[in-house]
């Protein structure tokens, strides 16, 4: 089962609108073309679909993502309007990935850049994880650990400790895929029942400079995506691909 992660598209309703470093719609189109060549079984888009929170941005996203030759799914980031996003395409809570299970969390705090799962969603996650023992991927927008960029870490997941308290009870959780950071990232969280790997991927829009204390765009880096090959028995392989524009 090949899962590919896209993130942080930051689209405008106008496909010719510019970001700091390029045209987000054109970059997304190029990334999708590259993704399709990797023959994914499913694609997960981990938030910040829109920059201007407009109906047109979500319509443009679905038009571009429709070019994929596989099912695709999304969840909101801090820049998204969940109502407009859901009206364009349903935001599902879970995706069947064969031998694996993919659980999605909404970490958005409306009007805020930082994120939170919240008590009710954590209780629901606890219940859902108790229902099955299949190897599990949790997908969310905000990273549940520091990534080494001070300004991003200040805008991370506010209830990360509570999240890990829940996840730590379930050894079938193997990894977390997150967005928000606009860069490739890999970290490990040691837990009583084992360890969980945390991965982020490059944005399809602008890239952020790793290790920066203050906001900085990585002008030398390219858009990209993460490939995750989910294997039976809870094993996997993952890597990042970059896309030439």
KAJO-V233282 format. One line per field, one symbol per residue. psi: psi as a letter, one per 40 degrees, with the letter a starting at -180 (. if undefined). A space follows every 10 residues. Layout:
psi: ???
//
This chain:
psi: hhhhhiigdf iidheeiiad eahddddddd dddddddegi dihhhfifdi defidddddd dddddeeifi iiiiiiadei hdddddddhi hieihhfbei hhhhhhehhh eidiihdidd ddddddddde dieihhhhhi dhhfiieehd dddefahdfd dddddddeeg eehdihhiad efihihihhh ideaihhhii iiiebiiihi ehdihhhgee iiiaihhhhh iieeiiiiih hihi.
//
